[in-house]
Amino acid sequence: MKTNCCKYSESREQRQTKTEVFKFGYAETHPILWKYSESREQRQTKTEVFKFGYAETHPILSKYRDFLKKACLCLLMILFPAILPAQSLSPDYLAYIEMYRETAVRQQQEYGIPASITLAQGLLESGAGQSRLATEGNNHFGIKCHNTWKGDGIYMDDDEKGECFRKYGDAAESFEDHARFLKRKRYEPLFDLKVTDYKGWAKGLKECGYATDPRYASKLISIIELYSLDEYDTGQPKIADRKHLEGDESLEHSIDMEIINEFKLTHKIRRKWGLYYVTAYDGDTPSDIADEFGVKERKLRSYNDLPRRGDLHFKDGDMVYLQEKNDEVEEGSATYTVRKGDTLYSIAMRFGVKLESLANLNGMGKDAPLPAGTTLRLR
């Protein structure tokens, strides 16, 4: 009886399990086939050496799986940087570049200082024109008074407490003084470098003692490369496609460069006062230039305050704007002193201002005589 009781001491489920040969496709309790009782997925997992870049079941490497995950991710970032999110561009930086790039290019032409360096230093030193030095003292380059400075100063803590920094009447004075400051003997080695060697200039400024920050050069280089400021050093920023120039009446959104040589145009497109223009050759007509750039002739005449109809020939060197001029001058001096031979039209063209707007600003007619010495408002 005892033996019989033992026979039935197991539950029905246990007995059923023992007598099964196969369950879900494998031997559950058979003494030989038991080792195959795992599912295909389980066996595959155990025999894998690597899964997602690390040893999943290896007794040693599984301990370091998190570390290996991070290491593999870092390797992917190095090998495939395109998958990394792009660094965003600061609207303040972009606005600053738009405002002062013409000034930087002029400084390059006159003094031989790369426009990219001027812009990058201005951005870095002034916080894109937002620093106290820039807002209260128009000082965009952090230049201190030193013993030679005869102008006003603004005082603030820097390397030492209460240091004197130069104060200017406007930003234009700051840019001009910056160029002259770099022409001192201390910075002479920089001018042996090519104007396109912005990295050499950045490192040279640090070596010559312009700033005490050990990362000053790398900061300048990062700003230049992030905002493609080196394009202004060559005067040939890239443009996406020639077709963007065709059929557009204003070109305001299509051209983003100082000079275009890329498309073998007869006239080089230039930029001043935030406006695109070309310099005419002797004998050019409005129709010639309008046809070349896909601008309607009536629009071109309107942009340049020209008569709507009639034969007209430009002289060599005349400025011809490819978009509507400004209502006032937004940068530089707010007034202009009339010189002998000036007309209201010639001044309007020189400063990229609509003739009618300039006349209204000064309460005079478009054809009013302008004696030399007259002071005109530009904004």
JOBELGI-V830677 format. One record per pair of residues at least 24 apart in sequence whose ideal C-beta (glycine too) atoms are under 7 Angstrom apart, sorted by sequence separation. I is the first residue (numbers start at 1). GAP is how many residues later the second one is. If there is no record, write none. Layout:
I_GAP + I_GAP
This chain:
132_24 + 235_24 + 329_24 + 344_24 + 236_25 + 251_25 + 267_25 + 328_25 + 353_25 + 96_26 + 139_26 + 198_26 + 232_26 + 266_26 + 286_26 + 326_26 + 344_26 + 96_27 + 139_27 + 265_27 + 285_27 + 295_27 + 325_27 + 326_27 + 327_27 + 343_27 + 351_27 + 137_28 + 139_28 + 285_28 + 325_28 + 342_28 + 138_29 + 139_29 + 284_29 + 293_29 + 325_29 + 328_29 + 347_29 + 93_30 + 137_30 + 138_30 + 283_30 + 284_30 + 319_30 + 327_30 + 137_31 + 138_31 + 140_31 + 289_31 + 321_31 + 96_32 + 133_32 + 138_32 + 198_32 + 338_32 + 340_32 + 96_33 + 138_33 + 141_33 + 282_33 + 328_33 + 338_33 + 339_33 + 140_34 + 143_34 + 280_34 + 282_34 + 338_34 + 93_35 + 138_35 + 139_35 + 140_35 + 143_35 + 198_35 + 281_35 + 338_35 + 92_36 + 138_36 + 337_36 + 338_36 + 141_37 + 196_37 + 90_38 + 92_38 + 143_38 + 195_38 + 196_38 + 279_38 + 280_38 + 337_38 + 338_38 + 279_40 + 280_40 + 305_40 + 335_40 + 336_40 + 335_41 + 251_42 + 277_42 + 278_42 + 335_42 + 336_42 + 277_43 + 305_43 + 334_43 + 335_43 + 277_44 + 278_44 + 334_44 + 277_45 + 333_45 + 334_45 + 248_46 + 249_46 + 275_46 + 276_46 + 247_47 + 249_47 + 276_47 + 245_48 + 246_48 + 275_48 + 245_49 + 305_49 + 329_49 + 330_49 + 249_50 + 275_50 + 305_50 + 328_50 + 329_50 + 328_51 + 159_53 + 273_53 + 273_56 + 118_60 + 113_66 + 107_68 + 111_68 + 103_69 + 113_69 + 251_71 + 252_71 + 103_72 + 107_72 + 111_72 + 251_72 + 250_73 + 250_74 + 275_77 + 273_78 + 112_79 + 273_79 + 272_80 + 114_81 + 117_81 + 116_82 + 112_83 + 114_84 + 117_84 + 117_85 + 108_87 + 114_87 + 124_95 + 124_96 + 121_99 + 124_99 + 120_100 + 123_100 + 117_103 + 120_103 + 120_104 + 116_108 + 120_109 + 119_110 + 116_113 + 116_114 + 116_116 + 115_117 + 116_117 + 115_118 + 114_119 + 108_125 + 105_127 + 104_128 + 97_130 + 101_131 + 93_134 + 89_138 + 87_139 + 105_153 + 172_160 + 102_169 + 102_170 + 98_176 + 99_232
